[in-house]
């Protein structure tokens, strides 16, 4: 895999200053995929990179035009495939420049309430890319995505086992009531309805579609990541003209670069060498996806909430995050908005313990069992940096066993 890390944004700005047309010039030499959506972009991009047969250029985290420019500036000549995660608002401009082969559209929900575009306006913005992209791989259970994706010339619809519906009860086309039942939805006003899926994930946790039943056992933990893995595999299959079954076999052959998401760490410099799995939740839908993991978590949970510009200053979303679906438990909380989070957890019936830092939180946690860390955007990245500063090492054995447990 060829790409950039945290320095991608800076190198991209320099690349664009030197060559304002680098996306058109370098990007159009690749067969490329764009990945967008409120949640899951980075993981799905990493999954697609891991499953691609050719040499890949990709971006990590820096998902606006300059981040992609930085990745292209560092790409080696042997790269034939581009897989780029793209901020929702930048999809049309990036698509016009790169002319990618297809778009993966995962979901669309409210995020960063104080500064992000309203969800339906974002959907319209993404749909503008239909003039530059022929094919879209899209979530069939998200009405806002379906309406926008229907403007593309071709669609491959994927139905996950479940989806966040709290942002989709009003029809994106007419404003009428949207009903959900048995993996389908429909508008009672205008008749907009879920399309028949080309691929879907069954209650058995496997993928089903034109090639029969395919295992998703190598996906990262969580039902939502099975959808991400299937979307990535279908996209790579379409790009490289390979059977999806063959694409999925590649997932277990390469280390998955997910930038700290769902990774286990052993913290060597703390008593008991605690083991920590890091997870990101930056909006209600993102947290809802983690409930299945947290509900059965046997060890302690640490939650960190920040409110930096990159997070969005408005943290009222925590009141829509379904903490009530997790049985009452002790949760160690930290971060710049620690008191807000502690109050939310107390109202949900949990027992919040406040800590001044992640280091203190880890010292207070039970080191005899794996610890779950959940943080919003800057909290997540701070946690990864803090763990490294504490001498933490990635524990691939625990990660593999967690993936195995995630499949019924």
C-alpha positions as CSV (number, residue, x, y, z in Angstrom):
1,X,0.0,0.0,0.0
2,X,1.2,3.5,-0.9
3,X,-0.1,6.5,0.9
4,X,0.4,9.2,3.5
5,X,-0.1,9.6,7.2
6,X,-0.9,12.7,9.3
7,X,1.4,14.8,7.1
8,X,-0.8,14.3,4.1
9,X,-2.6,17.6,4.5
10,X,0.5,19.7,4.6
11,X,2.2,17.8,1.7
12,X,-1.1,18.1,-0.3
13,X,-1.2,21.9,0.2
14,X,2.4,22.1,-1.1
15,X,1.6,19.8,-4.0
16,X,-1.4,21.9,-5.0
17,X,0.6,25.1,-4.8
18,X,3.2,23.6,-7.1
19,X,0.8,21.9,-9.5
20,X,-2.9,23.0,-9.1
21,X,-3.9,20.3,-11.5
22,X,-2.3,17.4,-9.8
23,X,-5.6,15.6,-9.2
24,X,-6.5,15.7,-12.9
25,X,-3.0,14.9,-14.1
26,X,-2.0,12.2,-11.6
27,X,-5.4,11.0,-10.5
28,X,-6.7,10.2,-13.9
29,X,-3.9,7.8,-14.5
30,X,-5.4,5.5,-11.9
31,X,-8.6,3.4,-11.7
32,X,-10.0,4.8,-8.5
33,X,-12.7,4.5,-5.9
34,X,-14.1,7.2,-3.7
35,X,-15.5,6.3,-0.3
36,X,-17.9,8.7,1.5
37,X,-20.4,8.8,4.3
38,X,-20.7,10.2,7.8
39,X,-19.4,7.0,9.5
40,X,-17.1,4.2,8.3
41,X,-15.1,6.0,5.6
42,X,-11.6,5.3,7.0
43,X,-12.3,1.7,7.9
44,X,-14.0,0.9,4.5
45,X,-11.1,2.6,2.7
46,X,-8.6,0.5,4.6
47,X,-10.6,-2.6,3.9
48,X,-10.7,-1.9,0.1
49,X,-6.9,-1.2,0.1
50,X,-6.3,-4.5,1.8
51,X,-8.4,-6.4,-0.7
52,X,-7.1,-4.7,-3.9
53,X,-4.9,-6.9,-6.1
54,X,-2.9,-4.0,-7.7
55,X,-0.6,-1.5,-6.1
56,X,-2.7,1.1,-4.4
57,X,-2.3,4.8,-3.6
58,X,-4.6,6.0,-0.7
59,X,-5.0,8.8,1.8
60,X,-5.2,8.4,5.5
61,X,-7.5,10.8,7.5
62,X,-6.8,13.9,5.3
63,X,-10.0,13.4,3.2
64,X,-10.4,16.8,1.5
65,X,-8.8,17.7,-1.9
66,X,-5.4,18.6,-0.4
67,X,-5.2,15.2,1.4
68,X,-5.8,13.4,-1.8
69,X,-3.3,15.6,-3.6
70,X,-0.7,14.7,-0.9
71,X,-1.3,11.0,-1.5
72,X,-1.0,11.4,-5.3
73,X,2.2,13.5,-4.9
74,X,3.8,10.6,-3.0
75,X,2.5,7.8,-5.2
76,X,5.0,5.6,-6.9
77,X,4.8,4.8,-10.6
78,X,3.7,1.2,-10.1
79,X,0.4,2.3,-8.5
80,X,-2.5,1.4,-10.7
81,X,-5.4,1.7,-8.2
82,X,-6.6,4.7,-6.1
83,X,-8.8,4.3,-3.1
84,X,-9.6,7.6,-1.4
85,X,-11.9,8.5,1.4
86,X,-13.6,11.8,0.8
87,X,-15.4,14.3,3.0
88,X,-19.0,14.4,2.0
89,X,-18.9,18.1,1.0
90,X,-15.9,17.5,-1.3
91,X,-17.2,14.6,-3.3
92,X,-18.4,16.5,-6.4
93,X,-15.1,18.5,-6.8
94,X,-12.9,15.5,-6.2
95,X,-15.0,13.4,-8.6
96,X,-14.8,16.1,-11.3
97,X,-11.0,16.2,-11.0
98,X,-10.3,12.5,-10.6
99,X,-13.0,11.0,-12.8
100,X,-13.1,7.8,-10.6
101,X,-14.6,4.5,-11.7
102,X,-17.1,4.4,-8.8
103,X,-18.3,5.8,-5.5
104,X,-19.0,3.9,-2.3
105,X,-21.7,5.7,-0.4
106,X,-22.0,4.2,3.1
107,X,-24.6,6.4,5.0
108,X,-25.5,9.9,5.8
109,X,-26.5,11.2,9.3
110,X,-26.1,14.4,11.4
111,X,-22.6,15.1,12.5
112,X,-20.8,18.2,14.0
113,X,-24.1,20.0,14.6
114,X,-22.6,23.5,14.9
115,X,-20.9,23.7,11.5
116,X,-21.7,20.8,9.2
117,X,-24.1,21.1,6.3
118,X,-27.7,19.8,7.0
119,X,-27.9,16.1,6.0
120,X,-30.3,16.6,3.0
121,X,-28.1,19.4,1.6
122,X,-25.1,17.1,1.9
123,X,-27.0,14.3,0.0
124,X,-27.8,16.8,-2.8
125,X,-24.1,17.8,-2.9
126,X,-22.9,14.2,-3.1
127,X,-25.4,13.4,-5.8
128,X,-23.9,16.2,-8.0
129,X,-21.0,13.7,-8.6
130,X,-23.4,11.6,-10.8
131,X,-22.2,13.8,-13.7
132,X,-18.6,12.5,-13.1
133,X,-19.2,8.9,-11.8
134,X,-21.2,6.3,-13.5
135,X,-21.5,3.6,-10.7
136,X,-22.3,3.9,-7.0
137,X,-22.2,1.2,-4.4
138,X,-24.8,2.3,-1.9
139,X,-26.6,1.5,1.4
140,X,-30.1,0.3,0.5
141,X,-31.4,0.9,4.0
142,X,-30.6,4.6,4.2
143,X,-33.5,6.7,2.5
144,X,-31.3,9.8,2.2
145,X,-28.6,7.8,0.5
146,X,-31.1,6.0,-1.8
147,X,-32.6,9.2,-3.0
148,X,-29.2,10.7,-3.9
149,X,-27.7,7.4,-5.3
150,X,-30.7,7.0,-7.6
151,X,-29.3,9.9,-9.7
152,X,-26.3,7.9,-10.8
153,X,-26.5,5.8,-14.0
154,X,-25.8,2.5,-12.2
155,X,-26.2,1.3,-8.7
156,X,-25.1,-1.7,-6.7
157,X,-27.4,-1.8,-3.6
158,X,-26.2,-3.4,-0.4
159,X,-28.5,-4.0,2.6
160,X,-26.9,-4.1,6.0
161,X,-28.5,-6.1,8.9
162,X,-29.5,-2.9,10.7
163,X,-29.1,0.8,10.3
164,X,-29.5,4.0,12.3
165,X,-33.0,5.3,11.5
166,X,-33.4,8.3,13.8
167,X,-32.4,10.7,11.0
168,X,-34.6,9.1,8.4
169,X,-38.2,9.1,9.6
170,X,-39.1,12.0,7.3
171,X,-39.0,11.3,3.6
172,X,-36.0,13.1,2.0
173,X,-38.2,13.6,-1.2
174,X,-41.6,14.8,0.1
175,X,-41.3,15.1,3.9
176,X,-43.8,12.3,4.5
177,X,-43.4,9.6,7.2
178,X,-41.0,6.8,6.5
179,X,-41.8,3.4,7.9
180,X,-39.2,0.7,8.6
181,X,-40.0,-3.0,8.9
182,X,-38.2,-6.3,8.3
183,X,-35.2,-4.8,6.5
184,X,-37.2,-2.6,4.2
185,X,-38.6,1.0,4.3
186,X,-41.1,3.0,2.4
187,X,-42.6,6.5,2.4
188,X,-46.3,6.6,3.1
189,X,-46.6,9.9,1.1
190,X,-44.8,9.7,-2.2
191,X,-44.0,6.0,-2.4
192,X,-40.2,6.3,-2.3
193,X,-39.0,2.9,-1.0
194,X,-35.9,0.8,-0.4
195,X,-34.6,-0.8,-3.6
196,X,-34.1,-4.6,-3.9
197,X,-30.6,-5.3,-2.7
198,X,-28.0,-6.8,-5.0
199,X,-26.1,-7.9,-1.9
200,X,-27.2,-8.2,1.7
201,X,-26.0,-9.4,5.1
202,X,-28.1,-12.1,6.6
203,X,-28.8,-12.8,10.3
204,X,-26.0,-15.4,10.1
205,X,-23.5,-12.5,9.6
206,X,-22.6,-13.7,6.1
207,X,-22.9,-11.9,2.8
208,X,-25.5,-13.1,0.4
209,X,-25.9,-12.2,-3.3
210,X,-25.2,-13.3,-6.9
211,X,-22.3,-15.5,-5.8
212,X,-24.3,-17.2,-3.1
213,X,-23.2,-17.0,0.6
214,X,-19.8,-15.6,1.4
215,X,-18.1,-15.5,4.8
216,X,-17.2,-12.1,6.4
217,X,-15.3,-13.7,9.2
218,X,-12.2,-11.6,8.5
219,X,-14.0,-8.3,8.9
220,X,-13.1,-6.1,12.0
221,X,-15.4,-6.6,15.0
222,X,-19.1,-5.5,14.8
223,X,-22.0,-6.0,12.5
224,X,-21.5,-2.6,11.0
225,X,-18.0,-3.6,9.9
226,X,-19.4,-6.6,8.0
227,X,-21.3,-4.1,5.9
228,X,-18.2,-2.0,5.5
229,X,-16.2,-5.1,4.4
230,X,-18.9,-6.1,1.9
231,X,-19.1,-2.6,0.4
232,X,-15.4,-2.5,0.0
233,X,-15.3,-6.0,-1.5
234,X,-18.1,-5.3,-4.0
235,X,-16.4,-2.0,-5.0
236,X,-13.0,-3.7,-5.6
237,X,-14.7,-6.5,-7.4
238,X,-16.4,-4.0,-9.8
239,X,-13.2,-2.0,-10.3
240,X,-10.9,-5.0,-10.9
241,X,-13.5,-7.2,-12.5
242,X,-13.0,-10.0,-10.0
243,X,-15.5,-12.2,-8.2
244,X,-16.4,-10.8,-4.7
245,X,-15.5,-14.2,-3.2
246,X,-12.0,-13.8,-4.5
247,X,-11.7,-10.3,-3.3
248,X,-12.8,-11.2,0.2
249,X,-10.2,-13.9,0.4
250,X,-7.6,-11.2,0.2
251,X,-8.8,-9.6,3.4
252,X,-7.0,-12.1,5.6
253,X,-3.8,-11.9,3.7
254,X,-2.7,-8.4,4.5
255,X,-2.6,-6.4,7.7
256,X,-5.5,-4.0,7.9
257,X,-4.4,-0.4,8.3
258,X,-7.3,1.3,10.1
259,X,-5.4,4.0,11.9
260,X,-6.1,2.8,15.4
261,X,-9.8,1.8,14.9
262,X,-10.7,-1.5,16.6
263,X,-7.1,-2.1,17.5
264,X,-5.9,-3.8,20.6
265,X,-3.0,-2.4,22.6
266,X,-0.9,-3.7,25.5
267,X,0.2,-0.9,27.7
268,X,3.6,-2.0,28.9
269,X,4.4,0.9,31.3
270,X,1.3,0.6,33.5
271,X,0.8,-2.0,36.3
272,X,-0.8,-5.2,35.0
273,X,0.1,-4.3,31.4
274,X,-3.6,-3.5,30.6
275,X,-5.0,-4.4,27.2
276,X,-7.1,-1.7,25.5
277,X,-9.3,-1.7,22.3
278,X,-9.7,1.8,20.8
279,X,-13.0,2.8,19.2
280,X,-14.2,6.0,17.6
281,X,-17.8,7.5,18.0
282,X,-18.4,11.0,16.9
283,X,-22.2,11.2,16.5
284,X,-25.3,9.2,17.7
285,X,-25.2,6.9,14.7
286,X,-21.6,6.0,15.3
287,X,-22.2,5.3,18.9
288,X,-25.3,3.2,18.1
289,X,-23.1,1.0,15.9
290,X,-20.8,0.3,18.9
291,X,-23.6,-0.7,21.3
292,X,-23.4,-4.4,20.3
293,X,-19.7,-4.5,21.2
294,X,-20.1,-2.5,24.4
295,X,-23.2,-4.3,25.6
296,X,-21.3,-7.6,25.9
297,X,-18.0,-6.1,27.0
298,X,-16.7,-8.0,30.1
299,X,-14.1,-5.4,31.2
300,X,-14.1,-1.8,32.0
301,X,-15.1,1.0,29.6
302,X,-13.3,4.3,29.3
303,X,-15.1,7.2,27.5
304,X,-13.5,10.5,26.5
305,X,-15.3,13.5,25.2
306,X,-13.7,16.6,23.7
307,X,-15.1,19.6,22.0
308,X,-12.4,21.0,19.7
309,X,-13.0,22.5,16.3
310,X,-12.5,19.1,14.6
311,X,-15.1,17.6,16.9
312,X,-17.7,20.3,16.6
313,X,-18.2,22.5,19.6
314,X,-21.8,21.3,20.1
315,X,-21.7,18.0,22.1
316,X,-25.4,17.8,22.7
317,X,-25.4,14.7,20.4
318,X,-24.3,12.6,23.4
319,X,-28.0,12.8,24.6
320,X,-29.1,11.0,21.5
321,X,-26.4,8.3,21.8
322,X,-28.2,5.3,23.2
323,X,-26.3,4.6,26.4
324,X,-29.5,3.2,27.9
325,X,-29.2,0.2,25.6
326,X,-26.1,-0.9,27.6
327,X,-26.7,-2.5,31.0
328,X,-25.8,-0.2,33.9
329,X,-22.1,-0.4,34.6
330,X,-19.1,1.6,35.8
331,X,-17.7,3.9,33.1
332,X,-14.5,5.9,33.6
333,X,-14.8,9.2,31.9
334,X,-12.3,11.9,30.9
335,X,-11.7,14.7,28.4
336,X,-12.4,18.4,28.1
337,X,-16.2,17.8,28.5
338,X,-15.9,15.2,31.2
339,X,-18.6,16.7,33.4
340,X,-21.1,16.8,30.5
341,X,-20.4,13.1,29.7
342,X,-20.6,12.1,33.4
343,X,-24.0,13.7,33.7
344,X,-25.2,11.9,30.5
345,X,-24.0,8.6,31.8
346,X,-25.6,9.1,35.2
347,X,-29.0,9.9,33.6
348,X,-28.6,6.7,31.6
349,X,-28.2,4.7,34.8
350,X,-24.4,4.2,34.7
351,X,-21.9,4.9,37.4
352,X,-19.4,7.5,36.0
353,X,-15.9,7.8,37.5
354,X,-14.2,11.0,36.5
355,X,-10.5,10.9,35.6
356,X,-8.2,13.8,34.8
357,X,-6.5,12.0,31.9
358,X,-6.5,8.8,30.0
359,X,-3.4,7.7,32.0
360,X,-5.3,8.1,35.2
361,X,-8.3,6.3,33.7
362,X,-6.2,3.4,32.7
363,X,-4.7,3.2,36.2
364,X,-8.2,3.1,37.7
365,X,-9.4,0.4,35.3
366,X,-9.3,-3.3,36.0
367,X,-6.2,-4.5,34.1
368,X,-7.1,-8.1,34.4
369,X,-9.6,-7.8,31.6
370,X,-9.5,-6.0,28.2
371,X,-10.6,-2.4,28.4
372,X,-12.8,-0.7,25.8
373,X,-11.9,2.9,25.0
374,X,-14.5,5.1,23.2
375,X,-13.7,8.6,22.1
376,X,-14.9,11.3,19.7
377,X,-12.6,12.5,17.0
378,X,-9.8,14.4,18.8
379,X,-10.2,12.2,21.9
380,X,-9.6,9.1,19.7
381,X,-6.4,10.5,18.2
382,X,-5.2,11.8,21.6
383,X,-5.8,8.3,23.0
384,X,-3.7,6.7,20.3
385,X,-0.9,9.2,20.9
386,X,-1.1,8.6,24.7
387,X,-1.0,4.9,24.3
388,X,2.2,5.1,22.3
389,X,3.7,7.4,24.8
390,X,2.9,4.8,27.5
391,X,4.9,2.2,25.5
392,X,1.8,0.5,24.2
393,X,2.2,-2.1,21.5
394,X,-0.5,-3.4,19.1
395,X,-1.7,-6.9,20.1
396,X,-2.7,-8.7,16.9
397,X,-3.6,-11.9,18.8
398,X,-6.4,-10.2,20.7
399,X,-7.6,-8.5,17.6
400,X,-7.9,-11.8,15.7
401,X,-9.8,-13.4,18.5
402,X,-12.2,-10.4,18.7
403,X,-13.0,-10.7,15.0
404,X,-13.7,-14.4,15.4
405,X,-16.1,-13.7,18.3
406,X,-17.9,-11.0,16.3
407,X,-19.3,-13.6,13.8
408,X,-22.2,-15.6,15.1
